[in-house]
């Protein structure tokens, strides 16, 4: 039913991978040569091969991210050129392209698979001369290697730094849960070690009272992996070359061929409209913060490494609230149970924890049932550790579909976060921001596991346009601010006391604290990304572009040593190249949908929630997201809903 997660056989992995690819290639040749033009006899077997290859490689890819080691890194790196060559040659197989053009079907879903497959062939340059296709294969292989190097350099740099503090005054005010993780005994003396791992880094940047220590952490974090500068130059050059070879003016235009947005100009116009709305509010927020820091500590020139610290102090003064007040009520296990209960209630499913061997003792797995029938499986890896790359993500493992033998395959996915790790003295306690993050990644997972298409290429998140794939994740985020939801799992980890009403009220009233500053920061990243892919920028030109964008988005100018781009994994080691705008683009849908689903009392309309599962989550990419959205709510999403969500209207 499900493929149990197993650690790869590293000694034989490359050999097994090559054998599997040979099998795939041989099958493709047989399909091309066959006299059949039936969908189930040609395309279905190809989808089965796609799933088989994914099931083989995903455990390695996953472990390289969550349990990184020399052996996972080497095996992963050795695999990338093999996979890149295979995928590129497959995309350039003109005989296969011509074969697919002959396939006939009466099924709308199957026809969409055919149409989208042919589109991908064309976008890959299948009809180009052999010499051009060979160069595209070389580019794809090199880009794959460079992206992995970028990510590994960042992980190595993150793990290489430790700030050791032996003065108790320099950790005064830091939450005890964070101090417990940082506290070490060395030479019979207590010291506190802070690293560039997210839970540790955020703890000191938000609560650490020593300004010099904050600057040290900030400088080290924002100058990580300087060797990535050369990698960035080469990545950008190769992307532009690829786009030109494929007949596009630039990489941004090429990337948007697969997106909901129609052109780079439309994206830039969208982002600039948000800047226009948010800037007046952000200016007021920044001035308030500067005045507060001056009044509190005599800070004449507020720096980037001060923002988190004084923002938290200001939040405390304005709302008598800070994130530490929520941590005691958000024990990881309780939050997860509450989230599963919410999903069960909204979408009529049940979760059952299963006992299987996994890659770390903190990981949990659950089977999901619908109408007492197995539906899917989820794995939760939520605590930070040195071997895990930073951030949070959902990674699909298995995909729901029906194969050529009428066998139904079930979906599964990993949800990965970097929350404060548990210890013998303390469980893993989450900030409210962490709760929001968990809900976000769960939204992605539901989009994948609820996919009901019988065609693998359209099921779950497969084939969903990149700039709307964040819609389901952002939609579920909104529930993490609902008082009735937080009440369901908010209990003090020691006394079991329910989270008090006054604290719930403070979470709600402080929700949009410095919202405009946060919006401008995200728009800065998005503008930088889309403009960076409009022409072949390199070396100092990249920094100049970012500096120019910051004139309208960054009201506190970062230090000149800040090399944010060296750590911008989303676009250089992830899938967001010319697509970081997707977060705000999709948030228009999620905000509009959330307001549409509120009933007269401010509660959530249960029928619309179930319809959301039916019309959106289960549909995968059967139709474009805009069409699915319109079928669900009978309207087009509006930008004003996003503005309202942040209280900027």
C-alpha positions as CSV (number, residue, x, y, z in Angstrom):
1,X,0.0,0.0,0.0
2,X,2.7,2.5,1.0
3,X,6.4,2.2,0.3
4,X,8.1,2.2,3.7
5,X,10.9,4.7,4.1
6,X,14.2,3.0,3.9
7,X,17.8,4.3,4.1
8,X,19.5,3.8,0.7
9,X,22.2,1.3,0.1
10,X,24.9,3.9,-0.5
11,X,27.5,1.4,-1.7
12,X,25.3,0.3,-4.6
13,X,23.1,3.4,-5.1
14,X,24.7,4.7,-8.3
15,X,24.7,1.3,-9.8
16,X,21.0,0.8,-8.9
17,X,20.2,4.3,-10.3
18,X,21.8,3.5,-13.6
19,X,20.0,0.2,-13.8
20,X,16.7,1.9,-13.2
21,X,17.4,4.6,-15.8
22,X,18.4,1.9,-18.3
23,X,15.1,0.2,-17.7
24,X,13.2,3.5,-18.2
25,X,15.0,4.2,-21.5
26,X,14.4,0.6,-22.8
27,X,10.7,0.9,-22.0
28,X,10.5,4.3,-23.7
29,X,12.1,2.8,-26.9
30,X,9.5,0.0,-26.8
31,X,6.6,2.4,-26.4
32,X,7.8,4.5,-29.3
33,X,8.2,1.4,-31.5
34,X,4.8,0.0,-30.6
35,X,1.8,0.1,-32.9
36,X,-0.4,1.3,-30.1
37,X,-1.9,4.8,-29.8
38,X,-3.8,4.1,-26.7
39,X,-3.3,6.4,-23.7
40,X,-3.3,3.6,-21.2
41,X,-0.7,1.6,-23.1
42,X,1.7,4.5,-23.7
43,X,1.4,7.3,-21.2
44,X,0.3,5.2,-18.2
45,X,3.5,3.1,-18.2
46,X,5.5,6.3,-18.4
47,X,3.8,7.7,-15.3
48,X,4.6,4.4,-13.5
49,X,8.2,4.7,-14.4
50,X,8.2,8.3,-13.1
51,X,6.9,7.1,-9.8
52,X,9.3,4.3,-9.6
53,X,12.3,6.6,-10.2
54,X,10.9,9.1,-7.7
55,X,10.4,6.5,-5.0
56,X,14.0,5.3,-5.5
57,X,15.7,8.8,-5.4
58,X,13.5,10.7,-2.9
59,X,14.8,9.0,0.2
60,X,18.4,10.0,-0.7
61,X,17.3,13.6,-1.5
62,X,15.3,13.8,1.7
63,X,18.1,12.4,3.9
64,X,20.6,14.7,2.4
65,X,18.5,17.6,3.6
66,X,17.5,16.3,7.1
67,X,20.4,14.0,8.0
68,X,23.2,15.4,6.0
69,X,26.5,13.6,6.1
70,X,29.6,13.0,3.9
71,X,28.0,9.8,2.4
72,X,24.6,11.4,1.7
73,X,26.3,14.4,0.2
74,X,28.7,12.4,-2.0
75,X,26.0,10.0,-3.2
76,X,23.6,12.8,-3.9
77,X,26.3,14.8,-5.8
78,X,27.2,11.7,-7.9
79,X,23.6,11.1,-8.7
80,X,22.8,14.6,-10.0
81,X,24.7,14.5,-13.3
82,X,23.2,11.1,-14.1
83,X,19.6,12.3,-13.4
84,X,20.1,15.6,-15.2
85,X,21.4,13.9,-18.3
86,X,18.5,11.4,-18.2
87,X,15.8,14.0,-17.8
88,X,17.3,16.4,-20.4
89,X,17.7,13.6,-23.0
90,X,14.1,12.5,-22.3
91,X,12.8,16.0,-22.8
92,X,14.8,16.1,-26.1
93,X,13.5,12.8,-27.4
94,X,11.9,13.9,-30.7
95,X,10.6,10.4,-31.4
96,X,8.7,10.3,-28.1
97,X,7.4,13.8,-28.7
98,X,6.0,12.7,-32.1
99,X,4.6,9.5,-30.6
100,X,2.7,11.5,-27.9
101,X,1.2,13.7,-30.7
102,X,-0.6,10.6,-32.0
103,X,-2.2,9.5,-28.7
104,X,-6.0,9.8,-28.7
105,X,-8.4,9.9,-25.7
106,X,-11.9,11.0,-24.8
107,X,-10.9,11.8,-21.2
108,X,-10.5,15.5,-20.4
109,X,-7.9,14.7,-17.7
110,X,-5.9,12.5,-20.0
111,X,-6.1,15.1,-22.8
112,X,-4.7,17.7,-20.3
113,X,-1.8,15.3,-19.5
114,X,-1.1,15.0,-23.3
115,X,-1.3,18.8,-23.8
116,X,0.9,19.6,-20.9
117,X,3.4,17.0,-21.8
118,X,3.7,18.3,-25.4
119,X,4.1,21.9,-24.0
120,X,6.9,20.7,-21.7
121,X,8.6,19.1,-24.7
122,X,8.4,22.3,-26.7
123,X,9.7,24.4,-23.8
124,X,12.6,22.0,-23.5
125,X,13.6,22.6,-27.1
126,X,12.7,19.2,-28.5
127,X,12.5,20.5,-32.1
128,X,15.8,22.4,-32.0
129,X,18.9,21.2,-33.8
130,X,20.9,18.4,-32.2
131,X,23.9,20.7,-31.5
132,X,21.6,23.1,-29.6
133,X,20.0,20.3,-27.6
134,X,23.4,19.0,-26.7
135,X,24.3,22.4,-25.3
136,X,21.0,22.6,-23.3
137,X,21.9,19.2,-21.8
138,X,25.2,20.5,-20.7
139,X,23.6,23.6,-19.2
140,X,21.0,21.5,-17.3
141,X,23.7,19.2,-15.9
142,X,25.9,22.1,-14.8
143,X,23.0,24.0,-13.2
144,X,22.0,20.9,-11.2
145,X,25.6,20.6,-9.8
146,X,25.8,24.3,-9.1
147,X,22.6,24.4,-7.2
148,X,23.7,21.6,-5.0
149,X,27.1,23.2,-4.4
150,X,25.3,26.4,-3.4
151,X,23.1,24.6,-0.8
152,X,26.0,22.6,0.6
153,X,28.2,25.6,1.0
154,X,25.5,27.3,2.9
155,X,24.9,24.4,5.2
156,X,28.6,24.0,5.8
157,X,29.0,27.6,6.7
158,X,25.9,27.5,8.9
159,X,27.3,24.6,10.9
160,X,30.9,26.0,11.1
161,X,30.1,28.9,13.5
162,X,29.5,29.1,17.3
163,X,29.3,32.2,19.4
164,X,30.3,31.2,23.0
165,X,29.1,33.5,25.8
166,X,30.2,33.2,29.4
167,X,28.7,36.4,30.8
168,X,25.2,35.9,32.3
169,X,24.4,39.6,31.6
170,X,24.8,38.9,27.9
171,X,22.0,36.4,27.9
172,X,19.7,38.2,30.3
173,X,16.1,38.3,28.9
174,X,16.5,35.3,26.6
175,X,13.7,32.7,27.1
176,X,14.7,29.9,29.3
177,X,13.7,27.3,26.7
178,X,16.2,28.8,24.3
179,X,18.9,29.1,27.0
180,X,18.4,25.5,27.9
181,X,19.4,24.6,24.4
182,X,22.3,26.9,24.4
183,X,23.7,26.1,27.9
184,X,26.9,24.0,28.0
185,X,29.4,23.1,30.7
186,X,33.0,23.6,29.6
187,X,35.9,23.3,32.0
188,X,33.4,23.2,34.8
189,X,32.1,26.6,33.7
190,X,28.7,27.4,32.3
191,X,28.7,28.9,28.8
192,X,26.0,29.6,26.2
193,X,26.6,28.6,22.6
194,X,24.6,30.3,19.9
195,X,24.8,29.2,16.3
196,X,23.5,30.1,12.9
197,X,20.9,27.4,13.1
198,X,17.5,29.2,12.9
199,X,16.1,28.5,16.5
200,X,19.4,29.6,18.0
201,X,20.1,32.5,15.7
202,X,16.6,33.9,16.1
203,X,16.7,33.6,19.9
204,X,19.7,35.9,20.2
205,X,18.8,38.3,17.5
206,X,15.4,38.8,19.1
207,X,16.3,38.7,22.8
208,X,20.0,39.0,23.1
209,X,20.9,42.2,25.0
210,X,24.5,42.6,23.9
211,X,24.6,44.6,20.7
212,X,28.1,43.5,19.7
213,X,27.1,39.9,20.0
214,X,24.1,40.6,17.8
215,X,26.2,42.3,15.2
216,X,28.7,39.4,15.3
217,X,25.9,36.9,14.7
218,X,24.3,39.1,12.0
219,X,27.6,39.7,10.2
220,X,28.5,36.0,10.2
221,X,25.1,35.0,9.1
222,X,24.9,37.5,6.2
223,X,28.5,36.8,5.0
224,X,28.2,33.0,4.9
225,X,29.5,31.1,1.9
226,X,31.3,33.9,0.0
227,X,32.3,31.2,-2.6
228,X,28.6,31.3,-3.6
229,X,29.3,34.6,-5.4
230,X,31.0,32.8,-8.3
231,X,28.3,30.1,-8.3
232,X,25.6,32.8,-8.6
233,X,27.4,34.4,-11.6
234,X,27.6,31.1,-13.4
235,X,24.0,30.1,-12.6
236,X,22.7,33.4,-13.9
237,X,24.8,33.2,-17.1
238,X,23.7,29.7,-17.8
239,X,20.0,30.5,-17.2
240,X,20.1,33.4,-19.6
241,X,21.9,31.3,-22.2
242,X,19.3,28.5,-21.8
243,X,16.4,31.0,-22.3
244,X,18.0,32.5,-25.4
245,X,18.6,29.0,-26.9
246,X,14.9,28.2,-26.3
247,X,13.8,31.4,-28.1
248,X,13.0,33.7,-25.1
249,X,14.4,37.2,-24.5
250,X,15.4,36.3,-20.9
251,X,15.0,33.7,-18.2
252,X,12.2,35.5,-16.5
253,X,10.0,35.3,-19.6
254,X,10.9,31.6,-20.1
255,X,10.1,30.8,-16.4
256,X,6.7,32.5,-16.6
257,X,5.6,30.2,-19.5
258,X,4.7,27.7,-16.7
259,X,3.1,30.3,-14.4
260,X,-0.2,32.0,-13.7
261,X,1.3,35.4,-14.2
262,X,1.6,36.2,-17.9
263,X,4.8,38.3,-18.1
264,X,7.6,39.9,-16.1
265,X,6.0,43.3,-16.5
266,X,2.8,42.0,-15.0
267,X,4.7,40.7,-12.0
268,X,6.7,43.9,-11.5
269,X,3.6,46.0,-11.8
270,X,1.9,43.8,-9.2
271,X,4.8,44.2,-6.8
272,X,5.1,47.9,-7.3
273,X,1.4,48.3,-6.5
274,X,2.0,46.6,-3.2
275,X,5.0,48.9,-2.5
276,X,2.8,51.9,-3.2
277,X,0.2,50.7,-0.7
278,X,2.5,49.5,2.0
279,X,5.2,52.2,2.0
280,X,3.4,54.9,3.9
281,X,2.6,52.4,6.7
282,X,6.1,51.0,6.7
283,X,7.6,54.5,7.0
284,X,5.5,55.1,10.1
285,X,6.4,51.7,11.6
286,X,10.1,52.3,11.0
287,X,10.1,55.8,12.5
288,X,8.2,54.5,15.5
289,X,10.9,51.8,16.0
290,X,13.8,54.3,15.6
291,X,12.2,56.6,18.2
292,X,11.7,53.7,20.6
293,X,15.3,52.5,20.3
294,X,16.5,56.0,20.9
295,X,14.3,56.5,23.9
296,X,15.1,53.1,25.4
297,X,18.8,52.8,24.8
298,X,20.0,56.0,23.2
299,X,20.5,54.3,19.8
300,X,21.1,57.1,17.3
301,X,21.4,55.0,14.2
302,X,19.3,51.9,14.2
303,X,21.0,49.0,12.3
304,X,19.7,45.9,10.7
305,X,21.0,43.7,13.6
306,X,18.9,45.9,16.0
307,X,15.6,45.5,14.3
308,X,14.6,42.1,15.7
309,X,15.6,43.0,19.2
310,X,13.9,46.4,19.5
311,X,10.9,45.3,17.5
312,X,10.3,42.6,20.2
313,X,10.8,45.2,23.0
314,X,8.4,47.6,21.2
315,X,5.9,44.8,20.7
316,X,6.1,44.1,24.4
317,X,5.5,47.7,25.3
318,X,2.6,48.3,22.9
319,X,0.8,45.0,23.5
320,X,2.4,43.8,26.7
321,X,3.2,40.7,24.5
322,X,6.2,38.8,23.2
323,X,6.6,35.4,21.6
324,X,8.0,33.9,24.8
325,X,4.6,34.3,26.5
326,X,3.1,31.8,24.0
327,X,5.9,29.2,24.0
328,X,4.9,27.7,27.4
329,X,1.4,26.9,25.9
330,X,2.6,25.5,22.6
331,X,4.3,22.2,23.3
332,X,5.2,20.6,20.0
333,X,3.2,17.4,20.6
334,X,0.1,19.3,21.6
335,X,0.2,21.7,18.6
336,X,0.6,18.8,16.2
337,X,-2.4,16.9,17.8
338,X,-4.4,20.1,17.6
339,X,-3.5,20.6,13.9
340,X,-4.5,17.1,13.1
341,X,-7.8,17.4,14.9
342,X,-8.5,20.6,13.0
343,X,-7.8,19.0,9.7
344,X,-10.0,16.0,10.7
345,X,-12.9,18.3,11.5
346,X,-12.6,20.5,8.4
347,X,-12.1,17.8,5.9
348,X,-13.7,14.7,7.4
349,X,-10.6,12.6,7.7
350,X,-8.9,10.7,10.6
351,X,-5.3,10.4,11.6
352,X,-3.7,7.2,13.1
353,X,-0.2,7.3,14.4
354,X,1.9,4.4,13.2
355,X,5.0,2.8,14.7
356,X,7.7,2.4,12.1
357,X,11.5,2.9,12.1
358,X,12.4,6.3,10.7
359,X,15.6,8.4,10.3
360,X,15.4,10.1,13.7
361,X,13.7,9.3,17.0
362,X,11.8,12.6,17.0
363,X,10.1,11.9,13.7
364,X,6.4,10.8,13.7
365,X,4.3,9.2,11.0
366,X,0.5,9.1,10.5
367,X,-1.8,7.3,8.2
368,X,-4.8,9.2,7.1
369,X,-8.3,7.7,6.6
370,X,-11.3,9.0,4.8
371,X,-14.6,7.1,5.4
372,X,-12.6,4.5,7.2
373,X,-10.6,3.8,4.0
374,X,-6.9,4.5,3.8
375,X,-6.1,7.7,2.0
376,X,-2.5,8.9,2.6
377,X,0.5,9.0,4.9
378,X,2.4,12.0,6.5
379,X,5.8,12.1,8.1
380,X,6.6,15.0,10.6
381,X,10.2,15.9,11.2
382,X,9.9,19.1,13.2
383,X,12.9,19.6,15.4
384,X,16.2,21.3,14.5
385,X,19.5,19.5,14.4
386,X,23.0,20.2,13.0
387,X,22.6,17.8,10.1
388,X,19.4,19.4,8.8
389,X,19.4,22.3,6.4
390,X,17.6,25.4,7.6
391,X,14.0,26.5,7.0
392,X,10.8,24.5,6.7
393,X,9.3,22.7,3.7
394,X,7.0,20.0,2.5
395,X,8.5,17.3,0.3
396,X,6.2,14.9,-1.6
397,X,7.2,11.2,-1.5
398,X,4.5,9.1,-3.1
399,X,1.7,10.4,-5.4
400,X,-1.9,9.2,-5.8
401,X,-2.8,7.8,-9.2
402,X,-4.2,4.7,-10.9
403,X,-1.7,2.6,-12.9
404,X,-2.1,0.7,-16.2
405,X,-3.1,-2.4,-14.2
406,X,-5.9,-0.5,-12.4
407,X,-4.0,-0.5,-9.1
408,X,-4.5,2.6,-7.0
409,X,-1.4,4.2,-5.5
410,X,-1.6,6.4,-2.4
411,X,0.1,9.7,-1.6
412,X,2.6,10.4,1.2
413,X,4.7,13.5,2.1
414,X,7.3,14.8,4.5
415,X,6.7,17.9,6.6
416,X,10.0,19.3,7.8
417,X,10.6,22.2,10.2
418,X,13.4,23.5,12.4
419,X,11.7,24.1,15.8
420,X,13.6,24.3,19.1
421,X,14.7,20.7,19.8
422,X,13.6,18.9,22.9
423,X,16.1,18.1,25.7
424,X,16.1,16.1,28.9
425,X,15.1,19.3,30.7
426,X,12.6,20.7,28.3
427,X,10.2,19.5,25.6
428,X,10.2,21.3,22.2
429,X,8.2,24.5,22.8
430,X,7.0,26.5,19.8
431,X,6.6,30.2,19.3
432,X,3.4,31.3,17.8
433,X,5.4,32.0,14.6
434,X,6.4,28.4,14.6
435,X,2.7,27.3,14.9
436,X,2.0,29.4,11.8
437,X,4.9,27.7,10.0
438,X,3.6,24.3,10.8
439,X,0.1,25.2,9.6
440,X,1.7,26.5,6.4
441,X,3.6,23.4,5.6
442,X,0.5,21.3,6.4
443,X,-1.4,23.3,3.8
444,X,1.1,22.2,1.2
445,X,0.9,18.6,2.4
446,X,-2.9,18.5,2.2
447,X,-2.8,19.9,-1.3
448,X,-0.6,16.9,-2.2
449,X,-2.3,14.0,-0.3
450,X,-5.9,15.0,-1.1
451,X,-5.1,14.9,-4.8
452,X,-7.7,12.6,-6.4
453,X,-6.7,12.5,-10.0
454,X,-6.1,9.1,-11.5
455,X,-3.3,10.6,-13.6
456,X,0.0,11.0,-11.7
457,X,1.0,14.1,-13.8
458,X,-2.0,16.0,-12.5
459,X,-2.3,14.6,-8.9
460,X,-1.5,16.5,-5.8
461,X,1.0,19.3,-6.4
462,X,2.2,17.8,-9.7
463,X,1.7,20.3,-12.5
464,X,0.4,23.1,-10.3
465,X,1.7,26.5,-11.5
466,X,4.5,27.6,-9.2
467,X,3.0,31.0,-8.5
468,X,-0.2,29.5,-7.1
469,X,1.2,26.5,-5.3
470,X,1.5,28.6,-2.1
471,X,-2.2,29.3,-2.0
472,X,-3.3,26.2,0.0
473,X,-0.4,26.7,2.5
474,X,-1.1,30.3,3.1
475,X,-4.9,29.6,3.3
476,X,-4.3,27.2,6.2
477,X,-2.0,29.7,8.0
478,X,-5.0,31.9,8.7
479,X,-6.4,29.3,11.1
480,X,-3.3,29.6,13.3
481,X,-4.7,33.0,14.4
482,X,-8.2,31.8,15.2
483,X,-8.8,31.8,19.0
484,X,-10.9,28.7,18.9
485,X,-8.2,26.8,17.1
486,X,-5.4,27.9,19.5
487,X,-7.6,27.0,22.4
488,X,-7.8,23.4,21.2
489,X,-4.1,22.8,21.8
490,X,-2.9,25.7,23.9
491,X,-2.1,24.2,27.3
492,X,0.8,25.0,29.6
493,X,3.4,22.3,29.2
494,X,3.8,21.9,33.0
495,X,0.6,23.0,34.7
496,X,-1.8,22.0,31.8
497,X,-3.5,25.3,32.3
498,X,-5.4,26.5,29.2
499,X,-4.0,29.4,27.3
500,X,-5.7,32.5,28.8
501,X,-8.1,34.7,26.9
502,X,-6.0,37.7,27.4
503,X,-3.0,36.0,25.7
504,X,-5.2,34.9,22.8
505,X,-6.4,38.5,22.4
506,X,-2.8,39.7,22.3
507,X,-1.9,37.2,19.6
508,X,-4.8,38.6,17.5
509,X,-4.2,42.3,18.2
510,X,-0.4,42.0,17.6
511,X,-0.9,40.0,14.4
512,X,-0.2,42.9,12.0
513,X,2.5,44.5,14.1
514,X,5.1,45.9,11.6
515,X,3.1,44.2,8.8
516,X,4.1,46.8,6.3
517,X,7.8,46.4,7.0
518,X,7.5,42.7,6.6
519,X,5.6,43.1,3.3
520,X,8.3,45.4,1.9
521,X,11.0,42.9,2.8
522,X,9.2,40.1,0.9
523,X,8.6,42.4,-2.1
524,X,12.3,43.3,-2.0
525,X,13.2,39.7,-2.4
526,X,10.7,39.2,-5.1
527,X,11.7,42.3,-7.1
528,X,15.3,41.4,-6.8
529,X,14.6,37.9,-8.1
530,X,12.4,38.8,-11.1
531,X,14.7,41.7,-12.2
532,X,17.8,39.6,-11.7
533,X,16.5,37.2,-14.4
534,X,15.8,39.9,-17.0
535,X,19.3,40.2,-18.1
536,X,22.8,38.6,-17.4
537,X,23.8,40.4,-14.2
538,X,27.2,39.4,-12.7
539,X,29.4,40.2,-9.7
540,X,29.1,43.8,-8.6
541,X,26.1,44.4,-10.8
542,X,24.1,42.0,-8.7
543,X,24.8,44.0,-5.5
544,X,24.1,47.2,-7.4
545,X,20.7,45.9,-8.4
546,X,19.8,44.9,-4.9
547,X,21.0,48.2,-3.5
548,X,18.8,50.1,-6.1
549,X,15.7,48.1,-5.1
550,X,16.4,48.7,-1.5
551,X,16.0,52.4,-2.0
552,X,12.2,51.9,-2.1
553,X,11.9,48.7,0.0
554,X,14.5,48.9,2.8
555,X,13.9,51.8,5.2
556,X,16.9,50.7,7.3
557,X,19.8,50.2,5.0
558,X,21.7,47.0,5.6
559,X,25.5,47.2,6.2
560,X,27.6,47.1,3.1
561,X,29.0,43.7,4.1
562,X,25.6,42.2,3.9
563,X,25.6,39.6,1.1
564,X,22.0,38.4,1.3
565,X,22.2,36.9,-2.2
566,X,24.9,34.4,-1.1
567,X,22.2,32.7,1.0
568,X,19.2,33.2,-1.2
569,X,18.6,29.4,-1.5
570,X,15.1,29.8,-2.8
571,X,16.2,31.0,-6.2
572,X,19.7,29.5,-6.4
573,X,19.2,26.1,-4.8
574,X,15.4,25.8,-4.9
575,X,12.6,26.1,-7.4
576,X,11.9,29.8,-7.1
577,X,14.1,31.3,-9.8
578,X,12.1,34.2,-11.3
579,X,9.3,33.0,-9.0
580,X,9.8,34.4,-5.5
581,X,6.9,36.8,-6.2
582,X,4.7,33.6,-5.9
583,X,4.4,34.1,-2.2
584,X,2.5,37.4,-2.6
585,X,0.8,36.4,-5.8
586,X,-0.7,33.3,-4.2
587,X,-1.4,35.3,-1.0
588,X,-4.0,37.3,-2.9
589,X,-5.9,34.1,-3.5
590,X,-5.5,32.9,0.1
591,X,-6.6,36.2,1.6
592,X,-9.5,36.5,-0.7
593,X,-10.6,33.0,-0.1
594,X,-10.3,33.3,3.7
595,X,-12.5,36.4,3.9
596,X,-15.0,34.7,1.5
597,X,-15.2,31.7,3.9
598,X,-16.0,33.6,7.1
599,X,-19.6,33.5,8.2
600,X,-21.7,36.3,9.8
601,X,-20.2,35.6,13.2
602,X,-16.6,35.6,12.1
603,X,-16.4,31.8,12.3
604,X,-15.5,29.5,9.4
605,X,-18.2,28.3,7.0
606,X,-18.0,24.5,7.3
607,X,-19.6,23.9,3.9
608,X,-17.1,26.1,2.1
609,X,-14.3,24.3,3.9
610,X,-15.5,21.0,2.5
611,X,-16.1,22.6,-0.9
612,X,-12.5,23.9,-0.8
613,X,-11.3,20.3,-0.5
614,X,-13.6,19.3,-3.4
615,X,-13.0,22.1,-5.8
616,X,-9.3,23.0,-5.0
617,X,-7.3,20.5,-2.9
618,X,-8.5,17.3,-4.6
619,X,-8.2,18.7,-8.1
620,X,-4.4,19.0,-8.3
621,X,-3.7,20.5,-11.7
622,X,-6.7,19.0,-13.5
623,X,-7.5,22.6,-14.5
624,X,-5.7,25.9,-13.9
625,X,-6.0,27.2,-10.3
626,X,-7.8,30.4,-11.5
627,X,-10.6,28.2,-13.0
628,X,-10.8,26.0,-9.9
629,X,-11.0,29.1,-7.7
630,X,-13.8,30.6,-9.7
631,X,-15.7,27.3,-9.7
632,X,-15.4,27.2,-5.9
633,X,-16.3,30.8,-5.0
634,X,-17.7,32.1,-8.2
635,X,-15.4,35.1,-8.3
636,X,-12.0,36.4,-9.2
637,X,-9.5,37.0,-6.3
638,X,-8.8,40.7,-5.5
639,X,-5.7,42.5,-4.4
640,X,-7.7,44.5,-1.8
641,X,-8.2,41.3,0.2
642,X,-4.5,41.0,0.7
643,X,-4.3,44.6,1.8
644,X,-7.2,44.0,4.2
645,X,-5.6,40.9,5.7
646,X,-2.7,43.1,6.8
647,X,-4.9,45.9,8.1
648,X,-3.5,48.4,5.5
649,X,-6.9,49.7,4.3
